[in-house]
Amino acid sequence: MFGLFKSRKKQQEEEARRREAEEAEAAAAERSAEEESAEEGSGETASDDAERVTSDASQSEDVPRGQTGVEQASYRTETSPAPGQEPPLNVETVAPGIEPLVQDEDPDRPPAVDYDPSTLEETAARQALDAPLSQESSKSALQETPADGTREADLATDVTPTPSPSSASDATLDSTPEPEASSPAVEPSTAAAEPREKPKGGWLSRVRAGLGRTRANLTDGIADLLLGKKQIDDELIEDLETQLLLADVGIEATSEIIERLTERVSRKELADADALYRALQEELAALLEPVSKPMQLPAKGEGPFVILMVGVNGVGKTTTIGKLTQRFQNEGRSVMLAAGDTFRAAAVEQLKVWGERNRVPVIAQHTGADSASVIYDAVAAARARKVDVLIADTAGRLHNKSHLMEELKKVQRVMAKLDATAPHEVMLVLDAGTGQNAISQATTFNEAIPVTGITLTKLDGTAKGGIIFALAKKMGTPIRFIGVGESLEDLRPFDAQTFVKALFDRDAGRDSDADS
């Protein structure tokens, strides 16, 4: 009862102070109204106060737990704000679901019987420490993308240094059995022996099979158009011109072919459509003949023959390097590789795999190193070791990015410091599936650094093989190799007569003894 009397006395004093504050501060009318509303219930009995405090505990009022109803009512009055002061912070409003902890307690108030702040804080701390991090939360935290947008794979590539041969076993995963470390030493011998096996059906049949889509788009349509016709007229010539354009032969090449055929028809050299069909094959072969020039390598021991591989992204430069390496090895030449593509993630590792498979040395640095520096070191090493052929890889670059094209010029200048004639071959790798865009690529690369040879890849996966005629007419650059498949034997030196014969040979199932 003494506590209740003391509480009511303090409430009366508080009400007097609030009335004075209301008269002085008109701006605090809304807050004073709330306080008056709270004071209207002060006349309730101690049991009512206890029940009300107990029911309001779920609404997160600023009252300590573990007190009796009388003590809670007394504490509610004691912690009421003085005039001009801010009301106590409602923890439930700031952070719903968090039970409030009282920090500023009245030292005169007798301690609660069953309330121990230290015990509560210790319990809360223990619960926070014991709460395990869920598997999903930890997984998402590990996979979180950095703020700068860098991909996780790029970060891993930048952080992980390129393993040296002596530490190659350290890079092996823990789950990999121990005997697997010796497998790369066995794998190159198998890969090196593979190209020595004569492919079934011969080279001509492989080209014929690889050109299946182009044949269906170009020559089959022309054959259906011409064969069996008895008369050659203007409409037939126009239809033939349309077929050539649809097969990406190009405007210039098509115009030249149609003009020559028209002249031969006017001279009565072509009696019927069958003769026109044979004449078309002759004209196409004649168009390709000037660019059918194989690569000429110097004699063994005359120093490294440097081949600089260039091209846009995704055309197959690195794969072409691996196939050329085995071809030169089969000819008895020593080969060295230079990992000049220091920009693309895992490009250095990919070239090292080809080096291990073919048992050739690879000169490389870490990802992000200067490409010109890597190739310079490779040229110096090839000269010191008297290597016959050095094949230097470069980063794929868009032909419309001038600053990347300038980097190729820098590579050429750096190599010239060791060998004024290097590079001896600038090999542009083109994807036949790009169609007429290959012309733009070849033109731009040739302006940056003179292209001396072209390798046309992926002829087996496109119907746009007619682009080879457009390249021959527009560029005049020698076509060194063509790729008609994924096998090592599917990359062969280009021959105009063999190509046209395979393109127009409709009997794709017939075996051929021709094998270059």
C-alpha positions in Angstrom: 0.0 0.0 0.0 2.9 2.3 0.7 4.1 1.8 -2.8 0.7 2.5 -4.3 0.4 5.7 -2.2 3.8 6.8 -3.3 3.0 6.1 -6.9 -0.2 8.2 -6.8 1.5 11.1 -5.1 4.1 11.2 -7.8 1.4 11.1 -10.4 -0.3 14.1 -8.9 3.0 16.0 -8.9 3.6 15.0 -12.4 0.2 16.2 -13.5 0.8 19.6 -12.1 4.1 19.9 -13.9 2.5 18.9 -17.1 -0.3 21.4 -16.8 2.3 24.2 -16.4 4.2 22.8 -19.4 1.0 22.8 -21.6 0.4 26.5 -20.8 4.0 27.4 -21.7 4.4 25.2 -24.7 1.4 25.3 -27.1 3.4 23.3 -29.7 3.4 20.2 -27.5 -0.4 19.9 -27.4 -0.6 16.6 -29.2 2.0 15.0 -26.9 0.3 16.4 -23.8 -3.0 15.0 -24.9 -1.5 11.6 -25.1 0.0 12.0 -21.6 -3.4 13.1 -20.2 -5.0 10.1 -21.7 -2.5 8.0 -20.0 -3.1 9.7 -16.7 -6.9 9.1 -16.8 -6.3 5.5 -15.9 -4.2 6.3 -12.9 -7.1 5.9 -10.5 -7.4 2.2 -11.1 -6.7 -0.3 -8.4 -3.4 -2.0 -8.0 -4.9 -5.2 -9.3 -6.2 -3.5 -12.4 -2.8 -1.8 -13.0 -1.2 -5.2 -12.7 -3.6 -6.7 -15.2 -3.2 -3.8 -17.6 0.6 -3.9 -17.4 0.5 -7.7 -17.9 -1.7 -7.4 -21.0 0.3 -4.5 -22.5 3.5 -6.5 -22.1 2.7 -8.2 -25.4 2.6 -4.7 -27.1 6.3 -4.2 -26.1 5.9 -1.3 -23.7 9.1 -0.2 -22.0 8.6 -2.2 -18.8 11.1 -4.8 -17.4 10.0 -8.4 -17.2 9.7 -10.4 -14.0 8.1 -7.7 -11.8 4.8 -7.7 -9.9 1.8 -5.6 -11.1 2.4 -3.0 -8.4 6.1 -2.7 -9.2 5.3 -2.4 -13.0 2.7 0.4 -12.4 5.2 2.2 -10.2 8.0 1.9 -12.7 5.7 3.1 -15.5 5.0 6.3 -13.5 8.7 6.8 -12.5 9.9 6.6 -16.1 7.4 9.1 -17.4 9.2 12.0 -19.2 9.7 15.4 -17.5 8.3 18.5 -19.1 10.2 19.5 -22.3 11.8 16.1 -22.5 11.3 13.5 -25.3 9.2 10.5 -24.4 11.1 7.2 -23.9 12.0 5.3 -27.1 9.5 2.7 -28.0 11.7 -0.3 -29.0 8.8 -2.1 -30.6 8.4 0.8 -33.1 12.1 0.8 -34.0 12.6 -2.9 -34.1 9.4 -5.0 -33.9 9.8 -8.3 -32.2 12.7 -7.2 -30.0 11.9 -7.1 -26.3 13.1 -3.8 -24.6 15.9 -3.7 -22.1 15.9 -0.9 -19.5 19.2 0.9 -19.2 18.4 4.0 -17.0 16.8 2.6 -13.9 15.8 4.6 -10.8 18.3 3.8 -8.0 15.7 4.5 -5.3 13.4 1.8 -6.6 13.7 -1.5 -4.8 15.2 -4.2 -7.1 12.8 -6.7 -8.6 12.6 -10.0 -7.0 12.8 -12.1 -10.1 14.5 -9.7 -12.6 18.2 -9.9 -13.2 19.5 -7.8 -16.1 22.9 -9.5 -16.2 21.2 -12.8 -16.5 19.0 -11.6 -19.3 21.9 -10.1 -21.2 24.0 -13.2 -20.7 21.2 -15.4 -21.9 20.6 -13.2 -25.0 24.3 -13.2 -25.8 24.5 -17.0 -25.4 21.5 -17.4 -27.7 23.1 -15.2 -30.4 26.3 -17.1 -30.2 24.7 -20.5 -30.2 22.4 -19.7 -33.2 24.0 -21.6 -36.1 24.3 -20.0 -39.5 22.0 -21.8 -41.9 23.4 -23.7 -44.8 21.5 -21.6 -47.3 22.7 -18.3 -45.7 26.3 -19.4 -45.7 26.0 -20.6 -49.3 24.5 -17.3 -50.5 27.2 -15.4 -48.7 29.9 -17.3 -50.4 28.2 -16.9 -53.8 27.4 -13.2 -53.4 28.5 -11.1 -56.4 30.9 -8.3 -55.6 29.8 -4.8 -55.9 32.0 -4.0 -58.8 30.2 -6.7 -60.9 33.2 -8.9 -61.3 32.2 -12.5 -61.9 33.3 -15.2 -59.4 35.1 -17.1 -62.1 37.1 -13.9 -63.0 38.0 -13.3 -59.4 39.2 -16.9 -59.0 41.3 -16.5 -62.2 42.8 -13.3 -61.0 43.7 -14.5 -57.6 44.9 -18.0 -58.4 48.5 -17.8 -59.8 49.5 -19.9 -62.8 50.9 -23.2 -61.4 54.4 -24.0 -62.4 55.3 -27.5 -63.6 56.9 -28.3 -60.3 53.6 -27.5 -58.4 51.2 -29.0 -60.9 50.3 -31.7 -58.4 49.3 -29.1 -55.8 46.6 -27.8 -58.2 45.0 -31.2 -58.3 41.7 -31.5 -56.4 41.8 -33.4 -53.1 39.2 -35.8 -54.5 41.4 -36.8 -57.4 43.2 -40.1 -56.8 46.9 -40.0 -56.6 47.6 -42.1 -59.8 45.8 -39.4 -61.9 48.9 -37.2 -61.5 50.8 -39.3 -64.0 48.0 -39.5 -66.6 49.0 -36.3 -68.6 52.4 -37.9 -69.4 50.6 -40.8 -71.1 47.9 -38.8 -72.8 50.2 -36.8 -75.3 51.5 -40.0 -76.8 48.0 -41.2 -77.6 47.0 -37.8 -79.0 50.2 -37.6 -81.1 49.6 -41.0 -82.6 46.0 -40.2 -83.5 46.7 -38.0 -86.6 49.1 -40.7 -88.0 46.1 -43.0 -88.5 44.7 -42.7 -92.0 41.1 -41.5 -91.8 38.4 -43.8 -93.1 37.2 -42.9 -96.6 40.0 -40.5 -97.4 40.3 -36.7 -97.2 38.0 -36.0 -100.1 35.1 -37.9 -98.5 35.7 -36.1 -95.2 35.5 -32.7 -96.9 32.5 -33.9 -98.8 30.8 -34.9 -95.6 31.8 -31.6 -93.8 30.4 -29.5 -96.6 27.0 -31.2 -96.5 25.1 -28.1 -95.3 26.8 -25.8 -97.8 26.2 -28.3 -100.6 22.5 -28.4 -99.7 22.3 -24.6 -99.7 24.4 -24.0 -102.8 25.2 -26.8 -105.2 22.1 -28.9 -104.7 19.9 -26.0 -105.5 22.0 -25.1 -108.5 21.9 -28.7 -109.7 18.1 -28.9 -109.4 17.9 -25.6 -111.3 20.3 -26.5 -114.2 20.4 -30.3 -114.7 17.8 -31.5 -117.1 17.2 -28.1 -118.7 17.4 -28.0 -122.4 17.7 -24.3 -122.9 19.7 -21.5 -121.4 17.8 -18.2 -121.2 17.9 -15.0 -119.2 15.6 -16.3 -116.5 17.8 -19.3 -115.9 20.8 -17.0 -115.5 19.0 -14.8 -113.1 17.9 -17.8 -111.0 21.5 -19.0 -110.9 22.6 -15.6 -109.7 20.1 -15.7 -106.9 21.3 -19.1 -105.8 24.9 -17.8 -105.6 23.9 -14.7 -103.6 21.8 -16.8 -101.1 24.9 -19.0 -100.5 27.0 -16.0 -99.4 29.2 -16.1 -102.4 29.1 -12.3 -102.4 28.1 -9.6 -104.8 31.5 -9.1 -106.4 32.3 -12.8 -106.8 28.7 -13.5 -108.1 28.9 -10.7 -110.6 32.2 -11.9 -112.0 31.0 -15.5 -112.3 27.7 -14.6 -114.0 29.5 -12.2 -116.4 32.0 -14.9 -117.5 29.2 -17.5 -117.9 27.1 -15.1 -120.0 30.1 -14.4 -122.3 30.6 -18.1 -122.8 26.9 -18.6 -123.6 27.0 -15.8 -126.1 29.9 -17.4 -127.8 28.0 -20.6 -128.1 30.5 -22.4 -125.9 27.7 -23.7 -123.7 25.0 -25.7 -125.6 22.7 -26.6 -122.7 22.2 -26.3 -119.0 24.3 -29.3 -118.3 27.2 -27.6 -119.9 26.4 -24.5 -117.9 26.6 -26.6 -114.7 30.1 -27.8 -115.6 31.2 -24.4 -116.6 30.1 -23.0 -113.2 32.3 -25.5 -111.4 35.2 -24.4 -113.6 34.6 -20.7 -112.9 34.4 -21.3 -109.1 37.6 -23.3 -109.1 39.3 -20.5 -111.1 38.2 -18.0 -108.6 39.7 -19.9 -105.7 42.9 -20.9 -107.5 44.9 -17.7 -106.8 44.4 -18.1 -103.0 45.1 -21.8 -102.9 48.7 -21.4 -101.7 50.0 -23.7 -98.9 52.2 -22.3 -96.2 55.9 -22.6 -97.0 58.1 -23.4 -94.0 61.9 -22.9 -94.1 64.3 -25.8 -93.8 64.9 -27.3 -90.4 67.5 -25.5 -88.2 67.1 -22.1 -89.9 65.6 -20.5 -86.8 62.1 -20.2 -85.5 59.3 -19.6 -88.0 57.0 -17.3 -86.1 53.2 -17.7 -86.7 51.0 -15.0 -85.0 47.4 -16.2 -84.6 44.8 -13.4 -84.7 41.0 -13.2 -84.9 37.9 -12.3 -83.0 36.5 -14.2 -80.0 35.2 -17.7 -80.5 36.5 -18.5 -83.9 38.7 -21.4 -82.7 42.2 -19.9 -82.5 43.4 -22.0 -79.6 42.0 -25.3 -81.1 43.6 -24.5 -84.4 46.9 -24.0 -82.7 46.7 -27.4 -81.2 45.9 -29.0 -84.5 48.7 -27.1 -86.3 51.2 -28.2 -83.6 50.5 -31.9 -84.3 50.7 -31.3 -88.1 54.1 -29.7 -87.8 55.3 -32.4 -85.4 54.2 -35.1 -87.9 56.5 -33.4 -90.4 59.4 -33.8 -88.0 59.6 -30.2 -86.8 60.1 -28.9 -83.2 57.3 -26.6 -82.0 57.0 -24.1 -79.2 53.8 -22.3 -78.1 53.4 -18.7 -76.7 50.4 -18.0 -74.5 49.8 -14.5 -75.6 46.1 -14.5 -74.7 46.5 -13.1 -71.2 43.1 -11.5 -71.1 40.6 -14.4 -71.3 40.1 -16.5 -68.2 41.7 -19.9 -68.4 43.2 -19.2 -71.9 46.7 -19.8 -70.6 45.6 -23.1 -69.0 43.9 -24.2 -72.2 47.0 -23.7 -74.2 49.1 -25.5 -71.6 46.8 -28.5 -72.0 47.5 -28.5 -75.7 51.2 -28.2 -74.9 51.1 -31.2 -72.6 49.1 -33.2 -75.0 51.6 -32.6 -77.8 54.6 -32.6 -75.5 55.8 -29.1 -76.6 57.0 -26.3 -74.3 54.7 -23.4 -73.6 55.9 -19.9 -72.7 53.3 -18.2 -70.4 52.8 -15.7 -67.7 50.0 -15.0 -65.3 46.6 -13.8 -66.5 46.6 -10.1 -67.1 50.3 -9.9 -68.1 51.4 -7.9 -71.1 50.8 -9.9 -74.2 53.7 -8.3 -76.1 56.1 -9.2 -73.2 55.0 -12.9 -73.2 55.6 -13.2 -77.0 58.9 -11.4 -76.7 60.1 -13.9 -74.2 58.8 -16.7 -76.4 60.8 -15.5 -79.4 63.9 -15.2 -77.4 63.4 -18.7 -75.9 62.7 -20.2 -79.4 65.9 -18.7 -80.8 68.0 -19.9 -77.9 66.6 -23.5 -78.2 66.7 -23.5 -82.0 63.0 -24.3 -82.3 61.7 -24.7 -85.8 58.2 -23.2 -85.4 56.8 -20.8 -82.8 53.0 -20.4 -82.7 51.9 -17.3 -80.7 48.3 -17.1 -79.5 46.7 -13.7 -79.0 43.6 -12.5 -77.2 40.4 -12.5 -79.2 39.4 -8.9 -80.0 36.5 -7.3 -81.8 37.7 -5.9 -85.2 35.9 -2.6 -84.5 37.9 -1.8 -81.3 40.7 0.4 -82.4 42.7 0.2 -79.1 42.8 -3.6 -79.2 43.9 -3.5 -82.8 46.7 -1.2 -81.7 47.9 -3.9 -79.3 48.6 -6.2 -82.3 50.8 -3.5 -83.8 52.7 -3.3 -80.5 53.2 -7.1 -80.6 54.7 -6.8 -84.1 57.0 -4.0 -83.0 58.3 -5.9 -80.0 59.0 -9.1 -82.1 60.9 -7.0 -84.6 63.5 -6.1 -81.9 64.7 -9.7 -81.9 63.9 -10.6 -85.5 63.2 -7.9 -88.1 61.3 -10.4 -90.3 59.0 -11.6 -87.5 56.2 -12.5 -87.5 56.7 -14.6 -90.7 53.1 -15.5 -90.9 50.1 -13.6 -89.6 47.3 -16.2 -89.5 43.8 -14.8 -89.4 41.3 -17.4 -88.1 37.7 -16.8 -89.4 34.5 -18.7 -88.6 32.7 -19.6 -91.8 29.4 -19.3 -89.9 29.7 -15.5 -89.7 29.0 -15.1 -93.4 29.6 -11.7 -94.9 30.8 -10.4 -91.5 34.0 -12.4 -92.1 34.8 -9.9 -94.9 34.6 -7.0 -92.4 36.9 -8.8 -90.0 39.5 -9.6 -92.6 39.5 -6.0 -93.9 40.0 -4.5 -90.4 42.6 -6.9 -89.2 44.5 -6.5 -92.5 44.6 -2.7 -91.9 46.0 -3.1 -88.4 48.6 -5.7 -89.3 49.2 -7.2 -92.7 47.5 -10.7 -92.8 49.4 -13.2 -94.8 47.2 -16.2 -94.4 43.6 -17.3 -93.5 42.3 -20.3 -91.8 38.6 -20.9 -92.3 37.1 -23.0 -89.6 33.7 -24.6 -88.8 32.7 -25.2 -92.4 30.9 -28.3 -91.3 28.5 -26.4 -89.1 27.2 -23.8 -91.5 25.4 -23.5 -94.8 27.4 -20.3 -95.5 30.4 -22.0 -96.9 30.1 -19.8 -100.0 31.9 -17.1 -98.0 35.2 -18.7 -99.1 34.5 -17.4 -102.7 33.7 -13.9 -101.4 37.0 -13.9 -99.4 39.0 -15.0 -102.4 37.5 -12.2 -104.6 37.5 -9.4 -102.0 40.7 -10.0 -100.1 43.0 -12.1 -102.3 44.7 -13.4 -99.1 46.0 -17.0 -99.3 43.7 -19.5 -97.6 46.1 -21.8 -95.8 43.8 -24.2 -94.0 40.2 -25.1 -93.8 38.4 -26.9 -90.9 35.5 -29.3 -91.7 35.3 -31.1 -88.3 36.6 -31.5 -84.7 39.1 -34.2 -85.4 42.8 -33.4 -85.8 42.6 -34.7 -89.4 39.7 -32.3 -90.2 42.1 -29.3 -90.5 43.9 -29.6 -93.8 45.7 -27.4 -96.3 43.3 -25.7 -98.7 43.2 -26.9 -102.3 40.9 -25.2 -104.7 40.2 -28.2 -107.0 39.6 -30.6 -104.1 37.3 -28.2 -102.4 35.1 -27.5 -105.5 35.0 -31.2 -106.4 33.8 -32.1 -102.9 31.3 -29.2 -103.0 29.7 -30.4 -106.2 30.0 -34.1 -105.7 26.4 -35.1 -104.9 27.3 -38.7 -104.3 28.3 -38.1 -100.7 28.4 -41.8 -99.9 31.0 -42.7 -102.5 34.5 -43.5 -101.1 37.4 -41.7 -102.7 41.0 -42.8 -103.0 42.1 -39.1 -103.2 43.9 -38.2 -100.0 46.2 -35.2 -99.9 
